[in-house]
């Protein structure tokens, strides 16, 4: 299969956070940010796959800075790594404070998710490789391979521990 450049999968979703996103502390609920991350990752995965892609796992989500009502929030996503039927998507979430015009957006969350390319019946399908275009893309690919090795090793260790009396 012909490879797809990294830039082909890049997407940015944006939204203003509203009162219905708020938690008991008066900031945006982490779950609202998580859903936004999954939405952006899904768009990048579907774009790369050229069809349906579903969330298989969430490798890591780091919520580093609270988001407030009124903030303009951007989720930037791209495919970092591709296997036979799965791919890792990296997401960075930025917030522009509604009352601080002209300041740099804050990084409020980062995440890595694994998606699987599926057909209409939900069966995994082969996926086109990703072709890194920049040094940063190559670094992201390398780091994604490390995360994949860790996921597989953790799964094997857990399965092995279940066999013990």
KAJO-V642635 format. One record per run of one state. SS is the DSSP state (alpha for helix, beta for strand, coil for the rest). FROM is the first residue (numbers start at 1). TO is the last residue. If there is no record, write none. Layout:
SS | FROM | TO
SS | FROM | TO
//
This chain:
coil | 1 | 3
beta | 4 | 5
alpha | 6 | 9
coil | 10 | 10
beta | 11 | 16
coil | 17 | 18
alpha | 19 | 21
beta | 22 | 22
coil | 23 | 27
beta | 28 | 28
coil | 29 | 29
alpha | 30 | 49
coil | 50 | 52
beta | 53 | 63
coil | 64 | 71
beta | 72 | 82
coil | 83 | 85
beta | 86 | 96
coil | 97 | 105
beta | 106 | 118
coil | 119 | 123
beta | 124 | 124
coil | 125 | 129
beta | 130 | 131
coil | 132 | 134
alpha | 135 | 162
coil | 163 | 165
//
